[in-house]
Amino acid sequence: MAENSETPQVQEEMTISEFSPDELEKTPLLPRSAWRSQVTYLKTLLKTKQILDKSVGK
């Protein structure tokens, strides 16, 4: 097995105290893609529930 001569660089984690208040206000709680996928999941779940409710209610 050949070893990689480059050492991986570890990025330091920033603590909350290192951010300015303006940066904290602009930082989303989750990345947009996570919000989008969560919304899509919930919409799909709701549609599925509505279809099942209609089929059982007949």
MDTraj code that builds the backbone (N, CA, C; nanometers):
import mdtraj as md
import numpy as np

residues = "MET ALA GLU ASN SER GLU THR PRO GLN VAL GLN GLU GLU MET THR ILE SER GLU PHE SER PRO ASP GLU LEU GLU LYS THR PRO LEU LEU PRO ARG SER ALA TRP ARG SER GLN VAL THR TYR LEU LYS THR LEU LEU LYS THR LYS GLN ILE LEU ASP LYS SER VAL GLY LYS".split()
xyz = np.array([
    [0.0831, -0.1173, 0.0000],
    [0.0000, 0.0000, 0.0000],
    [0.0881, 0.1244, 0.0000],
    [0.0628, 0.2169, -0.0898],
    [0.1427, 0.3393, -0.0955],
    [0.0848, 0.4408, 0.0015],
    [0.1735, 0.5040, 0.0740],
    [0.1273, 0.6045, 0.1694],
    [0.1276, 0.7412, 0.1037],
    [0.0325, 0.8212, 0.1412],
    [0.0235, 0.9563, 0.0895],
    [0.1227, 1.0436, 0.1648],
    [0.2089, 1.1141, 0.0904],
    [0.3113, 1.1950, 0.1562],
    [0.2544, 1.3246, 0.2134],
    [0.1382, 1.3646, 0.1644],
    [0.0775, 1.4875, 0.2165],
    [0.0063, 1.4577, 0.3476],
    [0.0232, 1.5457, 0.4431],
    [-0.0483, 1.5286, 0.5695],
    [-0.1798, 1.6045, 0.5606],
    [-0.2870, 1.5447, 0.6042],
    [-0.4160, 1.6148, 0.5991],
    [-0.4146, 1.7349, 0.6928],
    [-0.4719, 1.8430, 0.6451],
    [-0.4763, 1.9634, 0.7273],
    [-0.6075, 1.9671, 0.8030],
    [-0.5981, 1.9923, 0.9304],
    [-0.7160, 1.9978, 1.0157],
    [-0.7518, 2.1439, 1.0363],
    [-0.8755, 2.1773, 1.0021],
    [-0.9197, 2.3143, 1.0244],
    [-0.9645, 2.3289, 1.1685],
    [-0.9275, 2.4401, 1.2279],
    [-0.9674, 2.4639, 1.3663],
    [-1.1129, 2.5077, 1.3700],
    [-1.1852, 2.4565, 1.4668],
    [-1.3243, 2.4960, 1.4863],
    [-1.3275, 2.6328, 1.5540],
    [-1.4159, 2.7190, 1.5060],
    [-1.4302, 2.8500, 1.5699],
    [-1.5372, 2.8395, 1.6778],
    [-1.5144, 2.9063, 1.7873],
    [-1.6157, 2.9089, 1.8921],
    [-1.7096, 3.0252, 1.8665],
    [-1.8247, 3.0208, 1.9290],
    [-1.9255, 3.1254, 1.9093],
    [-1.8727, 3.2626, 1.9498],
    [-1.7866, 3.2673, 2.0495],
    [-1.7351, 3.3959, 2.0964],
    [-1.6432, 3.4619, 1.9942],
    [-1.5953, 3.3864, 1.8960],
    [-1.5066, 3.4427, 1.7945],
    [-1.5838, 3.5099, 1.6811],
    [-1.7139, 3.4906, 1.6738],
    [-1.7954, 3.5526, 1.5703],
    [-1.8466, 3.6876, 1.6179],
    [-1.8596, 3.7812, 1.5245],
    [-1.9198, 3.9096, 1.5592],
    [-2.0718, 3.8911, 1.5629],
    [-2.1439, 3.9785, 1.6330],
    [-2.2909, 3.9663, 1.6387],
    [-2.3552, 3.9701, 1.4998],
    [-2.2993, 4.0517, 1.4089],
    [-2.3541, 4.0579, 1.2733],
    [-2.3390, 3.9247, 1.2010],
    [-2.2242, 3.8602, 1.2188],
    [-2.2020, 3.7304, 1.1551],
    [-2.2978, 3.6258, 1.2107],
    [-2.3238, 3.6314, 1.3403],
    [-2.4140, 3.5343, 1.4022],
    [-2.5564, 3.5501, 1.3505],
    [-2.5988, 3.6753, 1.3291],
    [-2.7343, 3.6987, 1.2791],
    [-2.7501, 3.6476, 1.1364],
    [-2.6438, 3.6552, 1.0573],
    [-2.6506, 3.6142, 0.9172],
    [-2.6318, 3.4642, 0.8989],
    [-2.5816, 3.3962, 1.0013],
    [-2.5552, 3.2534, 0.9904],
    [-2.6845, 3.1748, 1.0094],
    [-2.7254, 3.0958, 0.9087],
    [-2.8469, 3.0157, 0.9248],
    [-2.8240, 2.9018, 1.0233],
    [-2.9322, 2.8555, 1.0847],
    [-2.9205, 2.7446, 1.1783],
    [-2.8820, 2.6166, 1.1062],
    [-2.9373, 2.5965, 0.9896],
    [-2.9035, 2.4807, 0.9063],
    [-2.8718, 2.5317, 0.7663],
    [-2.7914, 2.4594, 0.6929],
    [-2.7684, 2.4998, 0.5536],
    [-2.8994, 2.4981, 0.4762],
    [-2.9087, 2.5817, 0.3745],
    [-3.0327, 2.5893, 0.2960],
    [-3.0742, 2.4543, 0.2410],
    [-2.9779, 2.3764, 0.1973],
    [-3.0124, 2.2466, 0.1395],
    [-3.0817, 2.1573, 0.2424],
    [-3.0419, 2.1676, 0.3681],
    [-3.1065, 2.0876, 0.4727],
    [-3.2500, 2.1339, 0.4942],
    [-3.2729, 2.2657, 0.4928],
    [-3.4093, 2.3163, 0.5074],
    [-3.4948, 2.2699, 0.3909],
    [-3.4389, 2.2794, 0.2686],
    [-3.5150, 2.2407, 0.1506],
    [-3.5527, 2.0937, 0.1545],
    [-3.4581, 2.0096, 0.1900],
    [-3.4890, 1.8669, 0.1911],
    [-3.5890, 1.8337, 0.3019],
    [-3.5829, 1.9044, 0.4132],
    [-3.6787, 1.8820, 0.5219],
    [-3.8188, 1.9243, 0.4774],
    [-3.8289, 2.0373, 0.4098],
    [-3.9590, 2.0844, 0.3620],
    [-4.0144, 1.9870, 0.2584],
    [-3.9307, 1.9413, 0.1681],
    [-3.9740, 1.8448, 0.0670],
    [-4.0220, 1.7164, 0.1325],
    [-3.9498, 1.6695, 0.2316],
    [-3.9883, 1.5476, 0.3042],
    [-4.1250, 1.5657, 0.3700],
    [-4.1447, 1.6788, 0.4371],
    [-4.2715, 1.7024, 0.5064],
    [-4.3876, 1.7167, 0.4080],
    [-4.3645, 1.7823, 0.2938],
    [-4.4697, 1.7939, 0.1922],
    [-4.5091, 1.6564, 0.1397],
    [-4.4089, 1.5732, 0.1126],
    [-4.4353, 1.4380, 0.0638],
    [-4.5105, 1.3563, 0.1676],
    [-4.4711, 1.3697, 0.2923],
    [-4.5379, 1.2985, 0.4011],
    [-4.6841, 1.3420, 0.4127],
    [-4.7100, 1.4720, 0.4026],
    [-4.8465, 1.5236, 0.4105],
    [-4.9314, 1.4716, 0.2944],
    [-4.8769, 1.4771, 0.1725],
    [-4.9513, 1.4270, 0.0562],
    [-4.9843, 1.2787, 0.0724],
    [-4.8878, 1.2011, 0.1198],
    [-4.9097, 1.0580, 0.1408],
    [-5.0192, 1.0351, 0.2436],
    [-5.0162, 1.1112, 0.3523],
    [-5.1185, 1.0982, 0.4569],
    [-5.2563, 1.1328, 0.4011],
    [-5.2638, 1.2402, 0.3216],
    [-5.3918, 1.2799, 0.2642],
    [-5.4474, 1.1718, 0.1718],
    [-5.3611, 1.1113, 0.0909],
    [-5.4047, 1.0044, 0.0004],
    [-5.4530, 0.8834, 0.0799],
    [-5.3785, 0.8468, 0.1831],
    [-5.4186, 0.7324, 0.2659],
    [-5.5492, 0.7605, 0.3393],
    [-5.5657, 0.8830, 0.3897],
    [-5.6900, 0.9186, 0.4581],
    [-5.8099, 0.9083, 0.3634],
    [-5.7926, 0.9519, 0.2379],
    [-5.9014, 0.9438, 0.1404],
    [-5.9366, 0.7992, 0.1096],
    [-5.8347, 0.7145, 0.0942],
    [-5.8612, 0.5750, 0.0566],
    [-5.9225, 0.4966, 0.1720],
    [-5.8893, 0.5283, 0.2953],
    [-5.9441, 0.4584, 0.4119],
    [-6.0828, 0.5128, 0.4452],
    [-6.1067, 0.6395, 0.4183],
    [-6.2322, 0.7039, 0.4540],
    [-6.3494, 0.6644, 0.3667],
    [-6.3272, 0.6000, 0.2543],
    [-6.4369, 0.5636, 0.1623],
    [-6.5188, 0.4496, 0.2131],
])
top = md.Topology()
chain = top.add_chain()
for i, resn in enumerate(residues, 1):
    res = top.add_residue(resn, chain, resSeq=i)
    for name in ("N", "CA", "C"):
        top.add_atom(name, md.element.get_by_symbol(name[0]), res)
traj = md.Trajectory(xyz[None], top)
